[in-house]
Amino acid sequence: MDMSCRVLVFLAILYTVTAEIYIVTMEGEPIISYKGGDNGFEATAVESDEKIDTKSELVTSYGRHLERKHDMLLGLLFEEGSYKKLYSYKHLINGFAAHLSPAQAETLRRSPGVKSITRDWKVRKLTTHTPQFLGLPTDVWPTGGGYDRAGEDIVIGFIDSGIFPHHPSFASHHTAVPYGPHPSYKGKCEDDPHTKLSFCNGKIIGAQHFAEAAKAAGAFNPDVDFASPMDGDGHGSHTAAIAAGNNGIPVRMHGYEFGKASGMAPRARIAVYKALYRLFGGFVADVVAAIDQAVHDGVDILSLSVGPNSPPTTTKTTFLNPFDATLLGAVKAGVFVAQAAGNGGPFPKTLVSYSPWITTVAAAIDDRRYKNHLTLGNGKMLAGIGLSPSTRPHRSYKMVSANDVLLGSSGVRYNPADCQKPEVLNRKLVEGNILLCGYSFNFVAGSASIKKVAETARHLGAAGFVLVVENVSPGTKFDPVPSGIPGILITDVSKSMDLIDYYNVTTSRDWMGRVKSFKAEGSIGDGLEPILHKSAPEVALFSARGPNTKDFSFQDADLLKPDILAPGSLIWSAWSENGTDEANYVGEGFALISGTSMAAPHIAGIAALVKQKHPQWSPAAIKSALMTTSTVMDRAGRPLQAQQYSDTETMTLVKATPFDYGSGHVNPSAALDPGLIFDAGYEDYLGFLCTTPGIDAHEVRNFTNTPCNYKMRHPSNFNSPSIAISHLVRTQTVTRRVTNVAEEEETYTITSRMEPSVAIEVSPPAMTLRAGASREFSVTLTVRSVSGVYSFGDVTLKGSRGHKVSLPVVAMGQRR
């Protein structure tokens, strides 16, 4: 090899090793806010809550102009081949993503016309019966013409791991009325590279994938990740079906039916924007490109079951970064955004969704619980979980431990107690008996699965299996897993010890510890039928908690998050047969999983129903309707409770607060007719940013291309359907503006209550609003005593025609 070739090879290696992905924002307005004046291009800006007219030649030509400027800047600064531009962002922010060396990034940072440059960071996934639990079939769907019209012509965009298009939840023939062309959606459909068939079918109306950043980072594996909208994970299919899956799809596994699945808005259209992948999650550059494209295409709702990992240290505030700024542009274009709150609960300040223009969704446990039991030969009954049939009634079976039925020394290389490999166990000793297995860390890590235990037991002819948890780390979550043969997981360590003691006492051994005879007996109960609890809903243990933070020093923000609570625990929904994200559901068509990832699409689907009934409402109006009509009481009429850790690190229930549930648990039927709304638009969001301490006007302008105005005076005056003051000194008065969206005049009485440390007063005590009219009221909070903790309360507006809206209030009194 001559010297010049060696130098080229060295430079190529150096480039690939040191290059990283950067997101660059540029001076100049994006399409959504361009008011004209740049080289003669006419204005393309939209009013607040107005969609982009992508058919307009003005929009197309200005978009090309921005892209040329991005290319020209890179071409002037760097040699061809020394960088790679991944995306041009034109619609919601003006900028691009590129694969650059740190030196090139620094050159860009100092270049005229460049406003900010941010090193890309990763995002992660935030991983039925709920339509009935939420009252949709009886109280909501009939108002829109029935389930076969619920969500008609509303397009929900999913930024997720793709979709399995062959699932019956997404079939276009599962409807009495065929899907016709959509009147306004303009997205495209990719073809499956293997079958050459389109991913779209009328129900699925758009399907694209975004992986340029993942490829540039060397994280993308086309054999596993699929260079198409195909879901190689399962997560994307699950969330899409929760929001908009077809109604009445039988959930069948292992020969049993676990009910019928339906999306919240079963007639809504699905638009897929794949930007998440199984092994590595995703990159913000790809997610921003997907959001930008979705808004361009004309989606009405965005469902984001995704949250950023810790951002680069250069990121100052939680509200201003390429991800949140792009979503601000989406909301300005009239798109409602639902985002999962995160799964870092039950600890405070674990949210990954912060901004006022986003609807942040916490996860609840609904009224359906699955339980099972193991009855021992000594009469003891041990509680556990297992979605399985029972062993034969009125009969007990011998129990054999996996460690006692090894074939010679075959278990040396494996952990035989995991019961993952039938070939290391003696079939003659297992057949017809109940196999006892150990729940090790391998199950938590994903290298072992309950599905594989069931397969091992079936292969060996066992009557059933028992998985025994001998020790458990705080936060370990046990979900029931469907099984075709009798099986149970004993999750309580003390109950596991009872089983182990009974087994050891009844099993006789020789002097070397080998079993002479198995005498332990047991029977497994029926775990297929759910038990309905009146204590529902409850805030799930894993659901992220507030207070909200305004920066990455974790200083409290004057904005309540999460916004709302929705079902997110043990949710049955569609799964991809290619999906490998959950070892227990590999190759299955449905999965029962938990996470705020499952809660967000519930809100996205319900928002579609509100949007269908009120097509002119802004995203803020829809959010207000959902929040102010939510409930803070459970089905038994008691205040909502939240799962929490006790002092001994066991799970317990405590009284929930707005930092757990926001405004409360969603009530879809009430949200359709709230009476009053707290509306907000783009200028209001800017006012919130400009008045938030620690955010300077230059930073706001960098991301929004808009100068600050300070008419709001304080971020707590942002017209949110909640009030949060993190630093209340002496007395502070905040204002709110309500609009009557009912068809008739109504008089509202305004009442308030607060915990003793803070006094609360509202003015006026009553007001009358004509249909369509707006009025302001004020809330004054005064410190009575400094306790060092937040005080909670609420303001309620009760109408003379039966409407009632409430907004939560949180405040912490300070000395100064």
N, C-alpha and C positions, 0 to 999 in steps of 0.2 A: 504494500500500500504506500503510495507516495505521500509526501508531507502535507500537501494541500488537502488530500482526502482525509488524512488523520485529523487535521485541524477542523474540518467540517464535521466529522463524526464527533469530535470532542465538544464542539459548540452545540451540536444537536443534543448530546447527552446532558450538557450543562443546562440547556434550555428546558428540557423535559423534567430535570430534577428540581430546578429552582422555580419554574414558572408556577403561578397560581392564578385563580380566577378572581377578577375584580369587577365590581359594578360601578360604572362611572355615570354621574349626572352632569348635564351640560347646561350652559346658559341658553335661554330661549324657551318659549312655552311649548309644552306638548299639545297635541291636537285638541285635547279636551278644554284647554284654557287659553289657546292662542287667539288674541284679539286683533291681529293684523299688524302690518307695518314692517314685516321682514321681507325685503327684496320683492315687494309688490304682491306677495301672497295674501289673499283675502282671509278674513277671520274664519276660524273653525270652532271657536269656543261654544260650549253648551251652557245653558242655564243650569242652576242646581237641580238635580234629579232628572235631567233630560238625557236621553240616549244619544250616542254619537251616530250621525248619519253617514255610515260608511259607504253608501252608494254615491255620495257627493264627490264630484271631481275635485272640489276644493280640498276636501279631506285627503283624497288620494294623492294629489300633487304636493300638498304640504308635507304629508308623510314621507314621500320620496325625497323631498328636499332635506328633511331632518336626517334621513338615513345617509344621503350623500355627504352631509356635513360630518357625520360620525366617521365615515370611510375616509374622507379627505384628511381629517385630523390625524388618524392613525397612519395613513399613507405618508403624510409629511414628516411625521416624527420618527417612524421606524422603518427598517428595511422589510420588504416583503418576505414572508416566511419566518420572521423572527417573533411573530405574534399571531394570534387567531381571534378574530371577532366572532363571538358566539351568537349574540342577538342584538338587534337594534330595538330599543323601547321608544315608541312614538306616541302612543295614544294617551297614556295616563301619567307617565313621567318621560322626560326627554333625556335619553342616555343610552348606554349600551353595556353589554357584558363582554369581557375579553379575557383571553388566556395570555398573561404577561409575566415577565420577570419582575422582581421587586424594583429593579433599577428603572425599568420602563414605567412601572406604576408611579414611581417618584417623579419621573419626567412629565408624565401626564398631570400629576397633581399640581405642578408648577406652570402648566401651560395655560395661556389665555383661553377663556371660554369654558374651562372645566370648573365646575362648582364643588363637586365632592367625588371622592373615590373611596370605595369600601371593599375590603377583601371579603370575598364570598364566605358564607358559613352554611352549615348544614341545617336541615329541618328533619323532624321525625314525626312518625304517625303517633296519634294519641288514641292508642288502642285500649207475624207475631201478634204478641199479646197486647202490645202497647196501643194500637188503635182503639181497642175496647176500653182499656184502662183510661185513655184520654177522652173517651166519649165521642170519637169521630163518627162511627157508623150511625149513632142515634141522634146526635146533636149538631153535627157539623156537615157531613157529606150531604144529607137531605136538603140543606139550604142552597147547595150549589147544583142540585139536579141528581144527586145520588153518587155512589162511588165511581161510576163510569163517566162522570163529568168532573170529578174532584181534582182541580188543578188544570183544567182544560186550557191549552195553549200557553201555559207558564213553563218557561225553560229553566231548569235548575242545572247549573254548571258544577261539576265535581273536580276539585283539584286533589287528586288522590293517586292510587296505584293502578288505575285503569279499570277495565270491566271485562267480565266473561259474558260475551254477547249472546251465547246460546242458552242461558239460564231462563227458565219459564217466567221468572220475575220480570224479565225484560222483553218477553216475546210480544210481538205486535198483534198476534192473533188471539191473545187473551183479553179481548174486549169486544163488546157488542157493536161498537161503532168504529170502523177502521180509521186509522190515523191518516189524515191528508197532509199536504204540504203546510209547513208553518208559515204564517203570514209575514213574519219579519226576521226570523233567525237566519244568519248567513254563514254559519260555520261549515267546515268541510268534514268529510269522513275519509279516514285512511282505510286502505284495504289491508286485509290480513296477508302478509307476505308469503305465507305458506299455501293458503287456500285461494288467494286472489279474490276473496269475497269481501264485500263492504262490512264494516263493523256496525253500520246503521241499518235500521229497519222501520223507521217511523216513530217507534217508541224511543229508541236511541237515535237522536237527531244529529249528533256531532261526536266525532271521536278523533282525537289527535294526541300525540305524545311529544314530550319535551325532555331531551337528555343531553343537549350539547355540553352543558357544564359538567355533567356526570362523566361524559366521554373524555372531555379535556382533562379531568382530574384522574382519569384512569380507573374510575370506580365501576364503570358500566360493563356488564358481561352479557352480551346479546343472547347467549344460550340460556341464561337464568332470568334475565330481566325483560326480554322480548323487546325488540326495536319496533314496537307497534303499541296501540292502546290495549293490547291483551293484558289482563290482570294476572301476573305471576305471583301474586301475594295473597289475594283474597279480601284484603281490607277495602279496596275500592268498590268491589261488587257488593260487599256488605253494606257500606254507607249509602250507596246509590239506591239499593232496594229499600232501606229504611225510609228514605225521603220520598221515593217515587216509584217503588216496585209495584207490579200489578197486584190487584186485590184477589184474595182467596186462593193463594198458591199453597197446596199441601206441603207441609214440612215433614218429609219422610227420611228416616235413617234407620238402618239395621232392621228393616221390616216393621217399624213402628211409626205412627203419625203423631207428631207433637203439636198439632193444631194447624192453622192456616195463616200464612204470612201476607202482609199487605204493607205498602208504603203509606205514609201520611197523606200524600197527594197522588193517588194511584193513576190519575190520568195525565199528570205532568210529564213533560218531555225531559229526557236525560241528555246532557251534553258532557262528554268525557274529556278531561284535560289531564292526561297522565304525566305526573312529574315526581312521583314517589316510587321507590323501588325497594325490594325486599331486604337486601343485605346492608344497604347504607343509608336508607331513608331518602334524602334528596338534597338538592342545593338551591339556595335562595334564587340564584340567577335563573334556573329552570322554572321555579315556581312563579317568579315575577313575569317571565315570558308567558306562562300559561294563563295567569290572571289577565295580562294585557290582551291576549288573544281572545279570551272568553268575553271580555267586555266589548271588544271590537265586533265579535260575532253576534252579540245581542242577547246574552243570557239575562234573566230577570233576577235570579237568586244565585249566590255562590255559597257552596258548602265546603268548609275547610276543616277537615279533621287532621290538622297538621299544625305544628308549632315549632318555632325556631329553637335550635340549641343556643347556648350562650353566644351572643354576637361578638364580633371583634372588639377589643378593648377601646378602639377609637370611637365606637358608637356611644354617644353621650346619653341620649334619652330613649325611653321605651317607645315613644310615639313617633319619632322621626328617624326612619331608616328606609331603605328601598322597599322593603316588604310592606310596612304600614303605610308609606306614602303612596304606593301603588293601590292599596285598598282604599285609601282616601279618594283617589281618582275614580275608582270603581263606584263608590257611593255617590260621588258627584254626578256620575253618569246614570244614576237611578237604580243601581244594583244593590240589593239587600245582601249583607255578608254575615253569615253565621260561622263562628270559629269555636273549636273546642277549647275549653279553659285550660286543659292540661291535666296530667295524672300524677302530680306531685303531692297530693294530699296525704294525710290530713293536716299537713304542716302549713303555717301561715306564709304568705308572700311566695307562693309556688305557682302563680298564674303565668301563662305564656301568651296571653292575649290581653292587651292593655288599652287600646285606643277607643275613644268615644264613638267613632263611626262604625265600629265592629260590634256585633251582638255576641257576647262571650257566654258560652253555655257550660254550666256545671252539670254533673251527672247524678241522677237519683236512682235509688232502688225502687222498683214498682212493687205491686202487691203479690207478685208470683214468686214463690220460693220452692226449690226442690230439695227434699230431704229423704233420707233412707235410714235403715237400721240393720245391724247385725245382731242376731240372737244367739248367745253362746249356750253350750250344753248345760252349763250350771244355772241357766235361767236369766243371766244378766243380758240386758239389751243395750247395745252401744250405738249411739247416734253417729251418723256420717252422711256423706252425700254420694249419690250415684244414680245417674239417669238410666236405669236399667230395669229389666224384669226381675221378678223374684225367683229364687229356687223353688222347687216343687213344694206346694203347701203341705203342712203337717209332716214335714220330713226334715231330718238333720243330716248333714254330710260331714265326713271326716275332714279336718283341716290339716294341710301339709305345708310347711315352710319351704320356700325355694332353696334356702341354704341346706335343708335336710334331704333334698332330692336331686343333688348334683350327680352328673355322670362322671365319676372318677375325679380327675383334677381339671376338668374342662372349664371350671369357673375361675381359674387362676387369672386368666387374661381379662376377664370381664367382672363386673359387679353382678353376680347371679341374682341377688335379692331384687334387682330392678325388674326382673322377669321380661327382659327385652329380647332374649334369644332362646327360643324353645329347644334348640339343639343341645343346650348344655344341661337340660333338665331331663329326668327319668320319666318317660311317659307312663310306664307301668305303675309308678307310685303316685302320679298326679291324676290319672284318668279316673273320673267319677267323683273326685274330691274337690274341696275348695282350696285354691292355691293362695298362700299368704306371701305377699311381696312387700318390700320396703320402699318407702317414698324418699329417695335420696335427693341430693342437690342436682343430680342429672335431670330431674324433672323440671326444676326451676330453670336450669340453663338451657333446656330444650333438646338435649341429646337423648332424653328418654321421654316416653309419652304414655298416658293411660291407654290410648288407642292401641299401642303396641303390646301392653300388658294383656288387654282383652284378646288380641290376636294370638298371643302366646298361649293363654289359657284355652282358647278354642282349639288351637292346633294340637294341644296335648290331651284334649277331651275332658278338661276340668268341668266340674259342675258350676263353677264361678270363681271369682277372685276377690281378695281383700288387699287393699293397699294401706300400709300402716305408717303413719307419720310419727317418728320417735323424737324428733326435735324440730323446732321451727323458729325461723328468724322473724322479728317484728316486721310487719308489712307483707308477709307472704300471703298471697290471695289464692284461695281454692275455689274453683268453679266446678260445678257438676259437668261431667263429660258423658255424652251418650254412648251406650254400649249395647251390643246385641246379645250378650250373655250376662247373667247376674254378676254384678260387681259393685263394690262400695269402697270409698276412701274414708278412713277414720282420721279426721283432722285434729281432734282434741288429743293432745299428748297423754293426758291422764287416762283417757279411754283406751288409747293404744297400749299403755302400760298394763291395763286390766286384761286386755287380750293376750299380750305377751306372757304375763304371769300365768294366766289360765292355760295357755299352750304348754309352757314349760312344766307346770305341775302335772299335767295329764299325759305328757309324752315321756315314755320310759326309754332310757338310753343305756348303752353298755359303758364299760370303764373308759373307753376311748371317746365317748360322746356321740357315738353313732346311734341312730334311732332304732330301737327294737320293735316298738309298736306305736302307731299314731292313735291316740284316744280322744284328742280334742275334737269337738263337734260344733257345728254352727249352721245357721240358715240366714239367707240374705232376703231382706224385704223388697217390696215393690217400690221403686223410686221414679216411675214413669209419670205419675200424676202430680201436678203442682199443688201446693197449698197456698191459698189466698189469704193475705194478711191485711187487717184493717190499719195497721201501723204505717202503711205506705201512704205517700212516698217518704223516704228517708234520704239524706245526703250520703252518697257512697263514700267509703273510707278513702278511696284513691283520688276522689275529685279535688282538683286544686283549689286552694283557698286564697282569699284576700287577706289583708288590704292590698289594693292595687299599688303599683310603684311607678314613679315618674322617671326614674333613672336606674342605672345599673349599680348604684351605691345603695339601692333598695330604700330610697326615701319615699315616704307615702305620698300618693297622688290625691288630689281633691276630686276624685272620680271613683264611684263605687264599681267594683268588679268582683265576682262575675255579675252578669246582668240577669240571668234567668236559669232555672233548673228544669231539666227534662230527663226522661228515662235514659239510662246509660249502663245498666247492670243486667247481665244475662239476657242479651237481646238476640232472639232468633232472626236470622236474615240470610240472604243469598251468600254463597261462597263460590269461589272459582275452583274448578276441578284441577287447575294448574297451581292453585294456591299452596304455598309452603310456609306461610307465616306462622300458622298454628299447627304444631305437630299432631294434635289430636284430631284435626279435620282435613288432613292431607287426602285428596281424592274425593272429598265429600261435596255435596251440592248445597249444604246449609251449615251454618256454624252458630254456636251459642257463646257469644263473647261479650266482654265488658270494656268500658272506657269512655272518657268524654268524647272520643271519636264517634261513639254511637249516639251520644246526646245531641251533638251539633246537627246531624241530618234530620233528627226529629224536628228541631226548630226550623230548619230550612224547608222541610215539607209543609209544616204548619204555616210558615210565612207565605208559601205559595198559595195556600187556601185563602189567606187574608188578601194577598195581592189579586187573586182571581175576583174576589168580591169587591175590592176597592182598587181598581187598576191605576187610578191617578195618585194614590198615596205615595209619599216619599219613603225611602228606607227608614228614616227616623220615625215616621208616623207608624209604620208597621211594627218597628221595635217597641214604640210606646204602647201600642195596643196589646202586644204580647206581655209586656212587663207590668203595666198598671192593672191588668185583670188577672194576674197570677194569684195563686193562693199560698198562704203561709201556714195553713192548717192541713193535717193529714186526714185520711178517710174516717178516722174515729173522732174527728173534731178537736184534736189536740194540736198544740203548736208543733211545727216541724222539728224533727230530731236529726242529728248528724252522727254518723259513725265516727268514733274518735278513739285514740289510745288512752287506756287508764294508766295509773302510776306503775302498774305491774306489766305494762306493755301488752295487755290483752285488749281486745276490741270491746268497746262499750258504746252506749248511746248518751249523747248530751243534747241540751237544747240548742238548736241551730240558730245562727245569726245571719244577717245579710252578707257577711263575708263568706258564708258557706253557700247560700242560695241566691244572692242578689235580691231581686224583687219577690221571688217565690217560685213555686212550681207552675209550669205553663197550664193554662186553662183555655183550650182552643175555642170552645163555643163562645165564651165571654169575649175573647179577642176579636171576634168578627163584628161585635157591636159594643165598642168600649164607651161610647158617649163622648168622651173627651180624649184628645191626644196632646202630647208634648212634642211639637214638631221642631225640627232643626235642619239647617242647610249648610252648605259649604262655608259661608261666611261665619256661621256659628262655630264650626270646627276650628277655623283659623283663629277666632277670638279665644277659644279655649287654649290653643297652643301659645298664642301671644301673651296671655296673662298668667301662664304657668311659670312660677319662679324657677330659674335655672335654665330656661330655654331662651336663647337670645334671638332677636329679630332676624339676624343674618342667617341663622340656622333654619328658621321657618321659611325664609325666602328661598334658600337653597333647594328645599324639597317641594315647595308649593308655587314658586314663581310669583308670589304675591306679597306685597308689603304688609306689615302688621298694622292692625288698628286695635286700640285698647278700650273700646267702648264697653266691653264686658266687665272691665275693672278687676274681676277675680274669677278664676276658673270655676268656682262653685256656682257662678251665675250662668254657666252653660245650661241650656234648657233641656236637661236630662230628666227622665222620669225617676230620678233618685237624687239625694242630696248627700254630699260627703265633704266634711271639713276636717282636714287632718291636723290643723293647728289653730284651734279656736281660742282666741285671747279676748277676754271680757265678753263683748257682744258683737255679733255679726249678723247682718240681714242679707238674705239671698232672695232673688226673684225668680218666678217661673211664669211661663205664658202657656195657657191652654186654649185649645180650639174646639168648639162644639161641632162634631162630625155627625151628630144625629140629625134626623130630618125635622125636628121640632125644637122650639125654645124650651129650655130647661133651667131650673133654679137649683144651684148646688150649695149645700152647707159644707163648710171646711172645718174639720177638727184635727187635732194633733195630740200626740202623746210622746213622752221621752223618758228615759231612765233618769233617776233623781239628780245625777251629777250635772246635768245640763237642762236648763229651762227652755221651753219652746213656746212660741206665740205666732199665730197666723193672722194675716189681715188682707182683705176683709174677711169677716166670719161667714159671709154668704155672697153669692153673686148670680146674676141671671144672664144667660147667653142665648142669643138668637141662633138659629141654625147657621153654621158657617162663621159665626163671630168668634173673636179671640179676646181674651182678657188676661191681665197679669194679677198675680197675688204675691205676697211676700211672706217669708218665714224668718223669724228672728230667733237666734239661738244665743243663750247667755250662760256663761260658766258659773255654776253654783259652787262646785268644789273640784279641785284638781286631783284626779284619781290615778292618772297615768295609764288609763285604759280607755278604749272607745265606749261611748254611750250609744245606745240604739233606740230608735223610735220610728214613727211614721206620720205622714200627713194623708188624710182621707177626704176625698170630695164625693159626697153622696147626693145624687140627683133626685129631683121630684118625680121623675118618670122611671125610676128604677135603676139607672146607671150608677156605678160606683167604681172609682179608681183610687188606687193608693200608691204612694211612693215612699220607699224606705229612706230613713235619715240616719246617718252615722257621723259622729263628731267626737273629737278628743280635746278636752279642755287643757289649756296650757297657761302657765303663769305669765309668759311673755313670748 
